Amino acid sequence: MASKRRQDEVGKSDKKKKQKKSEETAELGSAVEDDQVKSAVKEAWSRRTHCSLGDLELDCHPFPHCIIKNFLGSETFVENLQRELLELNFHEKSNDLYKFKQSDDLRKRTEPHIAGLRVALFGRFRSWLSEVLGVELEPTVDISCARYEYTDILLCHDDELEGRRVAFILYLVPPWQSSDGGTLDLYTTDGNFQPQSIVKSLVPSWNTLVLFEVSPVSFHQVSEVLSQDKCRLSLSGWFHGPPLERPPRHIEPPVPRSPHLPRDETLLLEWVNPVYLDISYQEQIQEEFEDSSEIQLKDFLKEEKFRELGEALRHAQIQWTRRGPPNKRCYEVASLDTLPQCVSTCWELLRSEAFFLLLSNFTGLRLHYLCPTDDDDEREQKEQEDVRDGEATGSSTESPSANASRAKELSTPVCCGEVRRWSHGGYTLLHDGEAARAEYALDLVLPFGCADWQSEFGGFTCYVANEEDEELLTVYPEDNSLALVYRDKETLKFVKHVNQKSSSDSAGTSTCRAFYDFSFVYYE
């Protein structure tokens, strides 16, 4: 038995030697190995001042970030590292915030150059960074590889997540220009710690490492890759440590809601396709809607009205304002007092009492007091019983004025809406504030100018389950097709980023393409 134990120990020892031998040593560049540079950077970081020494630059605007060129000392090592990374399996990642390809977890990969880099990053370089920041960083390994190709993007965010203290990115890219996209864009912030505008864009370059502290103001994005023949390959992750203190999250004021406008069915008769005003057809629509909680009503407006609106939205002198902040949304919204007459009238249509009633008939939701519900049937039965009891006892349980008061209370549904323009760069994101205020609501979208719009352009609306990646429904923009979607408190929505493909024709020529929509939300 003793002999067998010795043989096992020898076998384990040989195995460890082989593992150690298979790991290539990653030498760090001179900027990191120089003690004088380290002392200067440490001083500059503590004072939040600019510092530039050889291959290392520290800039503190709009927030402290450090750029280290020639991060790894051996060109051969970097080339072999790139080769190993490109041989990994990559998986398509796509949601409201990003679209790119990500590798398998690199935490335990055994390829010699990947393993060697991991040891250097979370060993010697972590110690260097701890000294520079004056913070004890944990040995936690958090690293992955990403491939960004044509139209891939990572939109505005701050990287804040429990445990993250310093973010890093190591670029392994071919010769790259700002016109290729894929820049690391840094945002300024306002007094509420919300991102405002991009003030600095870092162009990726071979064997360059960028790092910054994760903080309440560290808003950044990877801009859309515009090159069709280059791959933006990078390694990224976080060093973990005690987080910086965060202020309370800013809560946006709610969007004002209004009751219906006192407009009668004349508007409906002028604007809406007569087929949708037929009572029996409305009943069919309601049955379908109640089965799936969504429906698209094609050719909703009369053809001549739809054409008139489309022309006005494209050519009228409407004032468009970009709506943000960019960590939540980015699209253009029309100033209502600059709308031409036909657009303004359609806006009134969607807010009118007659339209609220029409929506009630389409959906079965109580958006008008004339719309009966199951509760009404039960209440009516109970009231009849109460009346019979009252007749028997000579008393009444409720006065007519109380009934009228209750009817008035039940007849105050409200809505809010916008006229929006969608073009290259437009999107909306899921965010904590939206999730916290989620409620039952009916969404309405009526698009214009998207006859040749392709799904690959983006601009479609996705409905997802809160805190889950599960996609429940996708609504694509379609001319004159009224989309109605009822969502509950556990359902959120976003509009997918409109990418470069939307601004190129079939020959690859750049063109300015946009579509428009009326977007409303109705609350019972």
C-alpha positions as CSV (number, residue, x, y, z in Angstrom):
1,M,0.0,0.0,0.0
2,A,2.9,2.4,0.9
3,S,4.4,1.7,-2.5
4,K,1.1,2.5,-4.2
5,R,0.8,5.8,-2.3
6,R,4.3,6.8,-3.4
7,Q,3.4,6.1,-7.0
8,D,0.2,8.2,-6.7
9,E,2.2,11.1,-5.2
10,V,4.8,10.9,-8.0
11,G,1.9,10.8,-10.6
12,K,0.3,13.9,-9.0
13,S,3.7,15.7,-8.9
14,D,4.3,15.0,-12.6
15,K,0.8,16.2,-13.4
16,K,1.4,19.5,-11.6
17,K,4.7,20.0,-13.4
18,K,2.9,19.5,-16.7
19,Q,0.2,22.0,-15.8
20,K,2.8,24.5,-14.7
21,K,4.8,23.9,-17.9
22,S,1.7,24.4,-20.0
23,E,1.2,27.9,-18.5
24,E,3.1,30.6,-20.4
25,T,4.4,33.5,-18.3
26,A,2.9,36.8,-19.2
27,E,5.5,39.6,-18.8
28,L,4.0,43.0,-18.0
29,G,5.1,46.0,-20.0
30,S,7.7,48.5,-18.7
31,A,5.1,51.1,-17.6
32,V,3.8,48.7,-15.0
33,E,7.2,47.4,-13.9
34,D,8.7,50.8,-13.3
35,D,8.5,51.8,-9.7
36,Q,8.8,55.5,-10.4
37,V,5.9,55.4,-12.8
38,K,3.8,53.6,-10.1
39,S,4.6,56.2,-7.5
40,A,3.7,59.0,-9.9
41,V,0.4,57.4,-10.9
42,K,-0.5,56.7,-7.3
43,E,0.1,60.4,-6.4
44,A,-1.9,61.6,-9.4
45,W,-4.8,59.2,-8.7
46,S,-5.1,60.4,-5.1
47,R,-5.1,64.0,-6.3
48,R,-7.3,63.4,-9.3
49,T,-4.8,65.1,-11.6
50,H,-3.6,64.2,-15.1
51,C,-0.5,62.1,-15.4
52,S,1.4,60.9,-18.6
53,L,4.6,58.9,-18.4
54,G,5.7,56.9,-21.4
55,D,3.1,54.2,-22.2
56,L,0.8,55.2,-19.3
57,E,-1.7,58.0,-19.1
58,L,-4.1,58.8,-16.3
59,D,-6.9,61.2,-17.1
60,C,-9.6,62.3,-14.7
61,H,-12.1,63.8,-17.0
62,P,-15.0,62.9,-17.0
63,F,-14.0,60.3,-14.4
64,P,-10.6,58.8,-13.5
65,H,-9.4,56.3,-16.2
66,C,-6.0,54.9,-17.0
67,I,-4.6,53.9,-20.4
68,I,-1.6,51.6,-20.6
69,K,-0.2,50.9,-24.0
70,N,2.1,47.9,-24.6
71,F,0.5,46.3,-21.6
72,L,2.1,43.0,-22.2
73,G,5.9,42.9,-22.7
74,S,6.1,40.2,-25.4
75,E,4.6,40.7,-28.9
76,T,4.8,36.9,-29.4
77,F,2.8,36.3,-26.3
78,V,0.1,38.7,-27.4
79,E,-0.2,37.1,-30.8
80,N,-0.5,33.7,-29.3
81,L,-3.1,34.9,-26.8
82,Q,-5.1,36.4,-29.6
83,R,-4.9,33.0,-31.5
84,E,-6.1,31.1,-28.5
85,L,-9.0,33.5,-27.9
86,L,-10.2,33.3,-31.5
87,E,-10.4,29.5,-31.2
88,L,-12.8,29.7,-28.3
89,N,-16.5,29.1,-28.6
90,F,-18.5,32.4,-28.7
91,H,-22.1,32.8,-28.0
92,E,-24.5,35.5,-29.3
93,K,-25.5,37.8,-26.5
94,S,-28.4,40.2,-27.2
95,N,-30.8,42.1,-25.0
96,D,-31.9,45.7,-24.5
97,L,-28.4,46.8,-23.4
98,Y,-26.0,45.0,-25.8
99,K,-25.4,42.9,-28.9
100,F,-22.1,41.0,-29.3
101,K,-20.5,37.6,-29.0
102,Q,-19.0,36.4,-25.7
103,S,-16.7,33.5,-25.0
104,D,-17.1,30.7,-22.5
105,D,-15.9,31.7,-18.9
106,L,-12.1,32.2,-18.9
107,R,-11.8,31.7,-15.1
108,K,-10.6,28.1,-15.5
109,R,-9.4,27.9,-19.1
110,T,-6.2,26.0,-19.4
111,E,-4.8,27.3,-22.7
112,P,-1.2,28.4,-21.9
113,H,-1.5,32.0,-22.9
114,I,-5.0,32.6,-21.5
115,A,-3.9,31.0,-18.2
116,G,-0.7,33.0,-18.2
117,L,-2.5,36.3,-18.7
118,R,-5.0,35.4,-16.0
119,V,-2.2,34.7,-13.5
120,A,-0.5,38.0,-14.3
121,L,-3.7,40.1,-14.2
122,F,-5.0,38.8,-10.9
123,G,-1.6,38.4,-9.4
124,R,1.2,40.9,-10.1
125,F,-1.1,43.5,-11.8
126,R,-3.7,43.3,-9.0
127,S,-1.0,44.1,-6.5
128,W,0.2,47.0,-8.6
129,L,-3.3,48.3,-8.9
130,S,-4.0,47.9,-5.1
131,E,-0.9,50.1,-4.4
132,V,-1.9,52.7,-6.9
133,L,-5.5,53.0,-5.6
134,G,-4.6,52.5,-1.9
135,V,-7.3,49.8,-1.8
136,E,-7.1,46.1,-0.9
137,L,-8.4,44.3,-4.0
138,E,-9.7,40.7,-3.7
139,P,-8.2,37.8,-5.6
140,T,-11.6,37.2,-7.3
141,V,-11.2,36.3,-11.0
142,D,-13.8,37.9,-13.2
143,I,-12.8,37.8,-16.9
144,S,-14.3,37.0,-20.3
145,C,-13.6,37.6,-24.0
146,A,-15.9,39.6,-26.3
147,R,-16.1,39.8,-30.1
148,Y,-17.8,42.9,-31.5
149,E,-18.5,42.8,-35.2
150,Y,-20.7,44.9,-37.6
151,T,-23.6,46.7,-35.7
152,D,-22.6,45.2,-32.3
153,I,-22.9,47.6,-29.4
154,L,-22.9,48.0,-25.6
155,L,-25.1,50.9,-24.6
156,C,-24.7,53.4,-21.8
157,H,-24.3,51.9,-18.3
158,D,-22.1,52.5,-15.2
159,D,-20.9,48.8,-14.5
160,E,-22.2,49.1,-10.9
161,L,-22.8,45.6,-9.4
162,E,-22.0,44.3,-6.0
163,G,-18.3,43.7,-5.5
164,R,-17.0,45.5,-8.6
165,R,-14.4,48.1,-7.9
166,V,-12.2,48.5,-11.0
167,A,-13.2,47.6,-14.6
168,F,-10.6,46.7,-17.2
169,I,-10.5,46.1,-21.0
170,L,-7.5,44.7,-22.9
171,Y,-7.7,45.3,-26.7
172,L,-6.5,42.7,-29.2
173,V,-7.6,44.5,-32.4
174,P,-6.3,45.1,-35.9
175,P,-5.3,48.7,-36.9
176,W,-8.4,50.6,-35.8
177,Q,-9.8,54.1,-36.5
178,S,-12.6,56.0,-34.9
179,S,-14.6,55.7,-38.2
180,D,-14.7,51.9,-37.5
181,G,-16.9,52.6,-34.4
182,G,-16.3,50.4,-31.4
183,T,-14.9,53.2,-29.3
184,L,-15.1,53.3,-25.5
185,D,-17.2,56.5,-25.0
186,L,-17.1,58.3,-21.6
187,Y,-20.1,60.4,-20.4
188,T,-20.3,63.4,-18.2
189,T,-23.0,63.4,-15.5
190,D,-25.4,65.9,-14.1
191,G,-26.2,66.9,-10.5
192,N,-28.4,63.8,-10.2
193,F,-25.6,61.5,-11.2
194,Q,-27.3,60.8,-14.6
195,P,-25.3,60.6,-17.8
196,Q,-25.5,63.6,-20.1
197,S,-23.2,63.6,-23.1
198,I,-20.1,61.8,-24.5
199,V,-17.0,64.0,-23.9
200,K,-14.2,61.4,-24.7
201,S,-14.0,58.5,-27.0
202,L,-11.1,56.0,-26.7
203,V,-10.2,54.2,-29.9
204,P,-9.2,50.6,-29.3
205,S,-5.5,49.7,-30.1
206,W,-3.5,46.5,-30.0
207,N,-2.1,45.4,-26.6
208,T,-3.6,48.4,-24.8
209,L,-5.3,48.1,-21.4
210,V,-7.9,50.6,-20.2
211,L,-9.1,50.6,-16.6
212,F,-11.4,52.8,-14.4
213,E,-13.0,52.7,-11.0
214,V,-16.7,51.6,-10.9
215,S,-18.4,54.6,-9.4
216,P,-21.7,56.6,-9.5
217,V,-20.4,58.6,-12.4
218,S,-18.6,55.9,-14.5
219,F,-21.1,55.9,-17.3
220,H,-19.7,54.6,-20.6
221,Q,-20.6,52.7,-23.7
222,V,-19.0,50.7,-26.5
223,S,-20.2,52.5,-29.6
224,E,-21.7,50.6,-32.5
225,V,-19.1,48.8,-34.7
226,L,-19.4,50.3,-38.1
227,S,-16.7,48.3,-39.9
228,Q,-18.0,45.3,-41.9
229,D,-14.6,43.5,-42.1
230,K,-12.9,44.0,-38.7
231,C,-13.3,42.2,-35.4
232,R,-13.1,44.2,-32.1
233,L,-11.6,41.4,-29.9
234,S,-11.1,42.3,-26.2
235,L,-10.7,40.8,-22.8
236,S,-12.6,42.5,-20.0
237,G,-13.6,42.0,-16.4
238,W,-13.5,43.5,-13.0
239,F,-11.3,43.6,-9.9
240,H,-13.3,43.2,-6.8
241,G,-13.0,45.2,-3.6
242,P,-14.8,47.6,-1.2
243,P,-17.3,49.6,-3.3
244,L,-17.3,53.3,-3.4
245,E,-20.1,55.0,-1.6
246,R,-23.2,55.6,-3.8
247,P,-25.8,58.3,-3.5
248,P,-29.5,57.3,-3.5
249,R,-30.6,56.5,-7.0
250,H,-32.3,59.3,-8.9
251,I,-36.0,58.8,-9.3
252,E,-37.5,60.4,-12.4
253,P,-40.7,62.3,-12.0
254,P,-43.7,60.4,-13.4
255,V,-44.9,61.3,-16.9
256,P,-48.1,63.4,-16.5
257,R,-51.4,61.5,-17.3
258,S,-54.6,63.0,-18.6
259,P,-58.2,61.9,-18.8
260,H,-59.9,61.7,-22.2
261,L,-60.7,64.7,-24.2
262,P,-64.4,65.4,-24.7
263,R,-64.6,64.5,-28.4
264,D,-67.5,62.4,-29.8
265,E,-67.6,59.7,-32.4
266,T,-67.3,62.2,-35.3
267,L,-63.5,61.8,-35.1
268,L,-63.7,58.1,-35.3
269,L,-66.0,58.2,-38.4
270,E,-63.5,60.7,-40.1
271,W,-60.3,58.8,-39.3
272,V,-60.8,55.1,-38.5
273,N,-61.2,52.3,-41.1
274,P,-65.0,51.6,-41.0
275,V,-64.4,47.8,-40.5
276,Y,-63.2,48.5,-37.0
277,L,-66.4,50.5,-36.1
278,D,-68.6,47.4,-36.7
279,I,-69.8,46.1,-33.4
280,S,-69.7,42.4,-34.4
281,Y,-66.1,42.8,-35.6
282,Q,-65.2,44.6,-32.3
283,E,-66.5,41.5,-30.5
284,Q,-64.2,39.2,-32.5
285,I,-61.2,41.5,-31.8
286,Q,-62.0,41.4,-28.1
287,E,-62.2,37.6,-28.1
288,E,-58.8,37.4,-29.8
289,F,-57.3,40.0,-27.5
290,E,-58.5,38.4,-24.3
291,D,-56.9,35.1,-25.4
292,S,-53.4,36.6,-26.0
293,S,-53.4,40.1,-24.4
294,E,-52.1,41.6,-27.7
295,I,-53.3,42.3,-31.2
296,Q,-52.3,44.2,-34.3
297,L,-55.1,45.9,-36.3
298,K,-53.9,46.3,-39.9
299,D,-55.0,49.3,-42.0
300,F,-56.4,50.9,-38.9
301,L,-56.7,54.4,-40.3
302,K,-58.4,55.3,-43.5
303,E,-55.9,55.2,-46.3
304,E,-56.1,58.9,-47.2
305,K,-55.7,59.9,-43.6
306,F,-52.7,57.6,-43.2
307,R,-51.0,59.0,-46.3
308,E,-51.6,62.6,-45.1
309,L,-50.1,61.9,-41.7
310,G,-47.1,60.2,-43.2
311,E,-46.3,63.2,-45.4
312,A,-46.8,65.7,-42.6
313,L,-44.5,63.8,-40.2
314,R,-41.8,63.6,-42.9
315,H,-42.0,67.1,-44.3
316,A,-43.6,69.5,-41.8
317,Q,-41.5,71.8,-39.6
318,I,-42.0,69.8,-36.5
319,Q,-39.6,70.5,-33.6
320,W,-37.9,67.2,-32.5
321,T,-36.1,66.9,-29.2
322,R,-33.8,64.1,-28.2
323,R,-35.1,62.4,-25.0
324,G,-32.7,60.9,-22.5
325,P,-30.9,60.2,-20.3
326,P,-28.9,57.7,-22.4
327,N,-28.8,55.0,-19.6
328,K,-32.6,54.8,-20.1
329,R,-33.5,56.0,-23.6
330,C,-32.4,57.8,-26.7
331,Y,-35.0,58.9,-29.3
332,E,-36.6,62.0,-30.6
333,V,-40.0,63.3,-29.5
334,A,-42.1,65.9,-31.2
335,S,-43.0,69.2,-29.5
336,L,-46.8,69.2,-29.5
337,D,-47.2,72.9,-30.2
338,T,-45.3,72.5,-33.5
339,L,-47.5,69.6,-34.9
340,P,-49.3,70.4,-38.1
341,Q,-53.1,70.3,-38.1
342,C,-53.6,66.7,-39.2
343,V,-51.0,65.3,-36.8
344,S,-52.6,67.3,-33.9
345,T,-56.0,66.0,-34.9
346,C,-54.8,62.4,-34.8
347,W,-53.3,63.1,-31.4
348,E,-56.7,64.3,-30.2
349,L,-58.3,61.2,-31.7
350,L,-56.1,58.9,-29.6
351,R,-57.0,60.9,-26.5
352,S,-60.7,61.3,-27.2
353,E,-63.6,59.9,-25.2
354,A,-64.8,58.1,-28.2
355,F,-61.5,56.4,-28.7
356,F,-61.3,55.3,-25.0
357,L,-64.6,53.6,-25.6
358,L,-63.4,52.0,-28.8
359,L,-60.4,50.6,-26.9
360,S,-62.7,49.3,-24.3
361,N,-64.7,47.4,-26.9
362,F,-61.4,46.1,-28.5
363,T,-59.9,44.8,-25.2
364,G,-62.6,44.4,-22.6
365,L,-60.7,46.7,-20.3
366,R,-62.6,49.3,-18.4
367,L,-61.4,52.5,-20.2
368,H,-64.9,54.0,-20.3
369,Y,-67.8,53.8,-17.8
370,L,-70.1,52.5,-20.6
371,C,-67.9,49.4,-21.0
372,P,-69.4,46.5,-19.0
373,T,-67.2,44.2,-17.0
374,D,-67.6,40.9,-15.1
375,D,-67.5,42.9,-11.9
376,D,-70.4,45.0,-13.2
377,D,-72.5,41.8,-13.7
378,E,-71.8,40.7,-10.2
379,R,-72.4,44.2,-8.8
380,E,-75.7,44.5,-10.8
381,Q,-76.8,41.1,-9.4
382,K,-75.9,42.2,-5.9
383,E,-77.7,45.6,-6.3
384,Q,-80.9,43.8,-7.5
385,E,-80.7,41.6,-4.4
386,D,-80.2,44.7,-2.2
387,V,-83.2,46.4,-3.9
388,R,-85.4,43.3,-3.2
389,D,-84.1,43.3,0.4
390,G,-84.8,47.0,0.7
391,E,-88.3,46.6,-0.6
392,A,-88.9,43.8,1.9
393,T,-87.6,45.9,4.8
394,G,-88.8,49.3,3.6
395,S,-85.2,50.7,3.4
396,S,-82.7,51.4,0.6
397,T,-79.0,50.4,1.0
398,E,-77.6,53.1,-1.4
399,S,-78.9,56.4,-2.6
400,P,-79.0,57.3,-6.4
401,S,-76.4,60.1,-5.7
402,A,-74.1,57.4,-4.2
403,N,-74.5,55.4,-7.4
404,A,-73.7,58.4,-9.5
405,S,-70.7,59.2,-7.4
406,R,-69.4,55.6,-7.8
407,A,-70.0,55.7,-11.6
408,K,-68.0,58.9,-11.8
409,E,-65.2,57.4,-9.7
410,L,-65.0,54.4,-12.1
411,S,-65.1,56.6,-15.2
412,T,-61.7,58.3,-14.9
413,P,-59.2,56.2,-16.9
414,V,-56.1,58.2,-18.0
415,C,-53.4,58.1,-20.7
416,C,-50.1,59.6,-21.7
417,G,-48.5,59.7,-25.1
418,E,-45.8,60.9,-27.4
419,V,-45.1,61.3,-31.1
420,R,-41.7,59.7,-31.7
421,R,-39.1,59.6,-34.5
422,W,-36.8,56.6,-34.7
423,S,-33.5,56.7,-36.6
424,H,-30.0,55.3,-36.4
425,G,-29.0,55.3,-32.7
426,G,-32.4,55.3,-31.1
427,Y,-33.3,52.9,-28.3
428,T,-34.9,52.5,-24.9
429,L,-33.5,50.4,-22.0
430,L,-34.9,48.5,-19.0
431,H,-34.0,50.2,-15.7
432,D,-34.7,49.9,-12.0
433,G,-37.0,52.8,-11.9
434,E,-39.3,51.4,-14.6
435,A,-39.4,48.0,-12.8
436,A,-40.2,49.6,-9.5
437,R,-43.2,51.5,-11.0
438,A,-44.5,48.8,-13.3
439,E,-48.2,48.5,-13.3
440,Y,-51.1,47.2,-15.3
441,A,-51.4,49.2,-18.6
442,L,-52.5,49.0,-22.2
443,D,-49.7,50.0,-24.7
444,L,-50.7,51.4,-28.1
445,V,-48.3,52.0,-31.0
446,L,-49.2,53.3,-34.4
447,P,-46.2,53.5,-36.8
448,F,-45.7,55.5,-40.0
449,G,-42.9,55.4,-42.7
450,C,-41.7,51.9,-42.1
451,A,-42.8,50.2,-45.3
452,D,-39.3,49.0,-46.1
453,W,-38.2,48.6,-42.5
454,Q,-36.4,45.3,-41.8
455,S,-36.3,43.5,-38.4
456,E,-32.5,43.4,-38.6
457,F,-32.5,47.2,-38.4
458,G,-33.7,47.1,-34.8
459,G,-36.5,49.6,-33.7
460,F,-38.8,46.8,-32.7
461,T,-40.5,46.6,-29.2
462,C,-39.6,43.6,-27.0
463,Y,-41.7,42.6,-23.9
464,V,-39.8,40.6,-21.3
465,A,-40.6,39.2,-17.8
466,N,-39.1,41.3,-15.0
467,E,-35.7,40.0,-13.8
468,E,-35.7,37.3,-16.5
469,D,-34.2,37.0,-20.0
470,E,-37.4,35.4,-21.3
471,E,-38.8,37.3,-24.2
472,L,-42.6,37.2,-24.1
473,L,-43.5,39.1,-27.2
474,T,-41.9,41.2,-30.1
475,V,-43.8,43.8,-31.9
476,Y,-42.3,44.9,-35.2
477,P,-43.1,48.3,-36.7
478,E,-45.6,48.0,-39.6
479,D,-47.2,50.9,-41.5
480,N,-50.8,51.7,-40.3
481,S,-50.9,48.7,-38.0
482,L,-52.3,49.6,-34.6
483,A,-50.5,47.4,-32.0
484,L,-52.2,46.9,-28.6
485,V,-50.5,45.1,-25.8
486,Y,-51.7,44.6,-22.3
487,R,-49.0,44.2,-19.7
488,D,-49.0,43.4,-16.0
489,K,-46.7,44.4,-13.2
490,E,-44.2,41.7,-14.0
491,T,-43.8,42.7,-17.7
492,L,-41.4,45.3,-19.0
493,K,-40.6,46.6,-22.5
494,F,-37.8,48.1,-24.5
495,V,-37.1,49.3,-28.0
496,K,-34.1,47.6,-29.6
497,H,-31.3,49.8,-30.7
498,V,-31.6,51.1,-34.3
499,N,-28.3,50.1,-36.0
500,Q,-26.2,51.2,-39.0
501,K,-28.1,48.8,-41.3
502,S,-31.1,51.2,-41.2
503,S,-29.0,54.0,-42.7
504,S,-27.6,52.0,-45.7
505,D,-29.4,51.0,-48.8
506,S,-29.0,47.7,-50.7
507,A,-25.9,49.1,-52.5
508,G,-24.3,50.1,-49.2
509,T,-24.8,53.8,-49.8
510,S,-25.4,55.9,-46.6
511,T,-28.9,57.3,-46.4
512,C,-31.0,59.0,-43.7
513,R,-33.9,56.7,-42.9
514,A,-36.4,57.1,-40.1
515,F,-39.9,56.0,-39.1
516,Y,-42.4,57.6,-36.8
517,D,-45.0,56.5,-34.4
518,F,-47.7,57.6,-32.0
519,S,-47.0,55.9,-28.6
520,F,-49.7,55.9,-25.9
521,V,-50.2,54.1,-22.6
522,Y,-53.7,53.8,-21.2
523,Y,-54.6,53.1,-17.5
524,E,-57.9,51.8,-16.3
